[in-house]
Amino acid sequence: MRHPGGSVILGASCLAERLSHHVRLSAGEQAALDGLEEQSRSFRRGAVIISENQPPRELYVVRSGWLHSSVLLGNGSRQIMHFHFQGDILGLPLLAFADSPETITAVTDVTLCPFSRERLAAVIGEHPRIGALLLGLTVADRVSLADRLASVGRTSARARVSALLCEIFARMRRLGTPHDAAIQIPLTQEEIGDATGLTAVHVNRMMRGIVEDGLIERHNGGHVRLLDDARLAAEANFVDRTGIDTGWLPPPR
């Protein structure tokens, strides 16, 4: 949860705040989610939180900071699959696999709240609507990843970079960032390239072209502002997947 100025209110559940953008949580659901964030740990930029092909011991709620999930390919290159922001759950593959299929790395300094899968199972058992909502959001993430795959495989380099920018802004706005606000994007050109299948040099060229065409503006410190959302989204063939249908969810307990 945030103060009007944007700072996190300590003690409030970031996961509950994320879910509350889709449904009005009951007092019991709020308390259960608060319990998942009773402890917190801080990690520095570049820290590996979960390693690929290793058995993760815990899941985490992101309390602050940016992270990414990646896989190492046979030729030694890295493919970034997903970026993680406040309120996201890290380590969900632990629910299906003994070893992690991905590496999760801190893009910035981060604060994470660890919890066990047994703790999550208890929350879902007591509050099935939370489990159903998490399922819906996980499916939405899968569709968003499929969009990225189609973009990387079948669109131009500029469209790939544009689509990634649209995705980041859509997700930040869902978290409460004002529509016309600039966002500090703490990603290197190499990281953007690893997410879009491009070299850092190619990313730099595409970003310059998007700026020169008046679609975005960039400022010192990595701040980016969208100037023409509709045109950028059309160029990228971007579909906003941050809103989901919740009409089928069971009633709260």
Order of alpha helices (4+ residues) and beta strands (2+ residues): alpha-alpha-beta-beta-beta-beta-beta-beta-beta-beta-alpha-alpha-alpha-beta-alpha-alpha-beta-beta-alpha
